[in-house]
């Protein structure tokens, strides 16, 4: 069982995001843990800056999210993903999307931007549990 600390970030009164720290390809990332996101994803700007040669493929499936549909989704296999002591040599088939609208809202709230969303795909596959009392994210390999 892996355990990593979480931070509960209050965006506005009654609105919260759950944050984790990690790294992708040796670069630190701020991660939003989002069990409502069906698929984990990473910011396209971050990928383009850190991995300019990475092969990004177009996702031809239905692309829908809260408040929007039909936005462009690319997919990539992310190298060397770490969350606490947990390590994946490759995080396969990760959605690559433009986070500018989300991070723009974060900036308006005087919050630091984030680079990755850890979605329900990861939580289900790794039998994850969020312990809000102890501020821990627990999951299996």
Phi, psi and omega per residue, in radians:
X1 nan 2.272 3.082
X2 -1.709 2.507 3.085
X3 -2.289 2.304 3.056
X4 -2.440 2.496 -3.119
X5 -1.187 2.580 3.018
X6 -2.051 2.776 3.044
X7 -2.184 2.281 3.091
X8 -1.619 1.994 -3.107
X9 -1.778 2.089 3.048
X10 -1.491 2.040 3.139
X11 -1.397 -0.882 3.047
X12 -2.512 3.043 -3.123
X13 -0.979 2.065 3.114
X14 1.460 -0.030 -3.141
X15 -1.997 2.177 -3.045
X16 -2.302 2.627 2.902
X17 -2.168 2.563 3.090
X18 -1.777 2.160 -3.045
X19 -1.965 2.551 3.032
X20 -2.243 2.840 2.986
X21 -1.930 2.623 3.093
X22 -2.921 -2.888 3.074
X23 -2.597 2.689 3.069
X24 -2.321 2.122 -3.136
X25 1.025 0.538 -3.136
X26 1.452 0.022 3.134
X27 -1.846 2.230 -3.124
X28 -1.078 2.462 3.083
X29 -2.338 2.555 2.941
X30 -1.640 2.308 -3.035
X31 -2.099 2.288 2.975
X32 -1.641 2.184 3.067
X33 -1.514 2.014 -3.010
X34 -2.322 1.670 -3.130
X35 -1.228 -0.197 3.066
X36 -1.499 -0.216 3.081
X37 -1.461 2.146 -3.088
X38 -1.220 -0.429 -3.047
X39 -2.410 2.402 3.064
X40 -1.160 2.569 -3.122
X41 -2.598 2.877 -3.118
X42 -2.353 2.670 -3.099
X43 -1.221 2.254 -3.125
X44 -1.073 -0.711 3.133
X45 -1.067 -0.768 3.106
X46 -1.047 -0.830 -3.139
X47 -1.068 -0.790 -3.132
X48 -1.102 -0.607 3.140
X49 -1.328 -0.756 -3.026
X50 -1.493 -0.641 -3.075
X51 -2.220 1.156 -3.049
X52 -1.067 -0.393 -3.122
X53 -1.665 0.023 -3.069
X54 -1.128 2.393 3.099
X55 -1.347 1.978 3.105
X56 -1.897 2.235 -3.140
X57 -1.931 2.559 3.122
X58 -1.269 2.340 3.052
X59 -1.555 2.132 -3.078
X60 -1.632 0.034 -3.133
X61 -1.355 -3.048 3.084
X62 -1.301 2.204 3.140
X63 -1.953 1.919 -3.131
X64 -2.465 2.514 3.078
X65 -2.554 3.033 3.110
X66 -0.998 2.217 3.052
X67 1.270 0.123 3.093
X68 -2.789 2.669 3.028
X69 -2.428 2.837 3.034
X70 1.262 0.272 3.099
X71 -1.401 2.752 -3.098
X72 -1.245 2.267 3.045
X73 -2.196 2.195 3.023
X74 -1.864 2.864 3.085
X75 -2.273 2.629 3.135
X76 -2.662 2.758 2.992
X77 -1.667 1.961 -3.090
X78 -1.441 2.357 3.128
X79 -1.524 2.572 2.907
X80 0.869 1.140 3.135
X81 -1.664 2.251 -3.130
X82 -2.235 2.365 3.022
X83 -2.318 1.856 -3.005
X84 1.038 -2.295 3.121
X85 -1.423 -0.171 -3.116
X86 -1.307 2.398 -3.104
X87 -2.405 2.273 2.982
X88 -2.037 2.188 3.083
X89 -1.076 -0.652 3.101
X90 -2.472 2.292 3.013
X91 -1.766 1.712 -2.966
X92 -1.310 2.676 2.946
X93 0.924 0.790 -3.132
X94 -1.506 2.324 3.109
X95 -1.209 2.390 3.104
X96 -2.035 1.963 -3.088
X97 -2.329 2.877 3.128
X98 -1.395 2.013 3.119
X99 -1.628 0.111 -2.986
X100 -1.014 -0.652 -3.141
X101 -1.200 -0.646 3.131
X102 -1.260 -0.834 -3.133
X103 -1.203 -0.459 3.016
X104 -1.101 -0.739 3.078
X105 -1.146 -0.679 3.068
X106 -1.030 -0.789 -3.138
X107 -1.094 -0.689 3.110
X108 -1.073 -0.510 3.121
X109 -1.623 0.166 3.139
X110 1.054 0.752 3.102
X111 -2.010 2.672 3.090
X112 -1.287 2.513 3.111
X113 -1.188 2.849 3.060
X114 -2.161 2.850 -3.029
X115 -2.021 -0.251 -3.032
X116 -2.549 2.589 2.980
X117 -2.042 2.166 3.061
X118 -1.659 1.940 -2.980
X119 -1.704 -3.016 -3.084
X120 -1.149 -0.448 3.073
X121 -1.012 -0.797 3.117
X122 -1.157 -0.794 -3.076
X123 -1.064 -0.754 3.135
X124 -1.197 -0.827 -3.095
X125 -1.133 -0.444 -3.084
X126 -1.987 0.289 3.074
X127 0.829 0.928 -3.025
X128 -1.340 2.622 3.055
X129 -2.352 2.358 3.054
X130 -1.826 2.054 3.114
X131 -1.788 1.680 -3.077
X132 -1.230 -0.567 3.127
X133 -1.073 -0.794 -3.103
X134 -1.650 0.002 -3.111
X135 0.911 0.998 -3.135
X136 -2.323 2.546 2.982
X137 -1.917 2.094 -3.083
X138 -2.009 2.399 -3.140
X139 -2.795 2.884 -3.122
X140 -1.893 2.855 3.094
X141 -1.187 nan nan
